[in-house]
């Protein structure tokens, strides 16, 4: 199973806060584009990917949303904002809730999400200065960590760098969603 962990310092953490202006909701628009690149294919889905959002925006941080497409999951590219909004609305304190098949929400910190994934997976952090992804040794149980336009939290970054291999997708700085597309392409080429 492949995992993407997308961190956002400002993404809204309540359904009510996810308004029609997605930029004002802490750049949920970036999160939406990233999810689309992470799990959608032309006329199909990636069923070997779990996508994790960790949102630290107001009013109730942190929130961890996990999405894995199952046969019974109903999701479309044009309704991703509505999906995220619905998942945030269904949060219940102290519980991990399955809102829709394969779609969960809970209160969990960024570092805790990474530490739990590190128990069974190889951890990679997307970093322009990292090893070229084309040369990196990557197995089927892998996690790729990236942030929105503001990057990853400095406080947790030091700890994560102790357990993660930095990898680069190229010499330019790409949008988060483009980075995910490049990683998926590389893994597809390797049949991972």
TAPENOR-V569289 format. One record per residue. PSI is psi in degrees with one decimal (999 if undefined). D_LAST is the distance of its C-alpha to the last C-alpha in whole Angstrom. Layout:
psi | d_last
PSI | D_LAST
PSI | D_LAST
This chain:
psi | d_last
134.2 | 9
145.6 | 8
141.5 | 12
132.9 | 14
115.4 | 18
121.2 | 20
138.3 | 24
123.0 | 27
-29.6 | 30
-3.6 | 32
135.0 | 30
143.8 | 33
19.8 | 33
147.5 | 35
-36.5 | 35
-34.3 | 38
-18.5 | 37
93.2 | 34
-170.9 | 37
-24.5 | 37
91.5 | 37
-24.0 | 33
-37.8 | 34
-16.8 | 37
29.7 | 34
32.7 | 33
44.8 | 31
-24.6 | 29
-38.3 | 28
-41.7 | 26
-42.6 | 24
-49.3 | 24
-36.7 | 22
-44.3 | 20
-42.7 | 19
-45.7 | 19
-26.1 | 16
-39.1 | 14
-14.6 | 15
143.3 | 16
171.4 | 16
115.5 | 19
25.5 | 20
-179.1 | 17
158.7 | 15
109.7 | 12
5.8 | 12
21.0 | 9
135.1 | 11
130.1 | 14
128.2 | 16
128.5 | 19
136.9 | 22
110.5 | 25
131.8 | 28
12.5 | 31
178.6 | 33
157.3 | 37
-7.2 | 38
60.4 | 36
163.4 | 33
157.4 | 31
134.1 | 29
119.7 | 25
131.0 | 24
128.5 | 21
124.3 | 19
124.6 | 17
123.8 | 18
168.8 | 19
-35.1 | 21
2.1 | 24
127.8 | 23
114.1 | 25
140.8 | 24
155.4 | 25
-37.1 | 24
-11.9 | 28
18.4 | 28
-40.0 | 26
-42.5 | 29
-40.1 | 31
-49.6 | 28
-43.6 | 28
-46.4 | 31
-43.3 | 32
-45.2 | 29
-39.0 | 31
-32.8 | 34
1.8 | 33
135.6 | 33
126.1 | 35
133.6 | 36
5.9 | 35
152.4 | 33
115.1 | 29
132.1 | 29
104.6 | 27
-45.8 | 29
164.3 | 27
119.6 | 24
2.4 | 21
111.4 | 23
156.4 | 25
144.4 | 27
167.1 | 29
113.9 | 30
137.6 | 28
158.6 | 28
-49.7 | 25
-39.5 | 26
-41.3 | 26
-47.1 | 22
-45.0 | 21
-39.9 | 22
-41.4 | 21
-32.1 | 18
-17.8 | 18
-30.0 | 19
5.5 | 16
157.1 | 13
135.4 | 13
129.8 | 15
139.0 | 15
129.4 | 18
120.7 | 18
126.0 | 21
-28.3 | 22
1.7 | 24
179.4 | 20
142.8 | 18
126.4 | 17
-27.1 | 13
-18.6 | 13
-12.2 | 14
144.2 | 13
118.4 | 11
130.3 | 8
179.6 | 7
-31.0 | 5
86.2 | 9
151.9 | 9
131.6 | 12
125.3 | 13
133.0 | 17
162.8 | 19
172.9 | 23
-160.4 | 25
-15.8 | 28
-3.7 | 29
-163.2 | 26
156.9 | 26
126.3 | 29
-36.0 | 30
-45.1 | 32
-20.2 | 28
-39.3 | 27
-44.3 | 28
-43.0 | 27
-38.1 | 23
-19.0 | 23
-24.5 | 24
-5.9 | 21
148.6 | 19
122.2 | 17
129.1 | 19
149.0 | 16
142.8 | 18
0.7 | 17
178.6 | 20
-10.6 | 24
163.7 | 24
121.5 | 25
162.8 | 23
154.0 | 23
-45.3 | 21
-38.1 | 19
-39.3 | 19
-43.5 | 17
-40.7 | 15
-41.1 | 14
-43.7 | 14
-47.3 | 11
-40.9 | 9
-44.0 | 10
-43.2 | 9
-37.3 | 5
-42.8 | 6
-31.5 | 8
-2.0 | 5
40.8 | 4
999 | 0
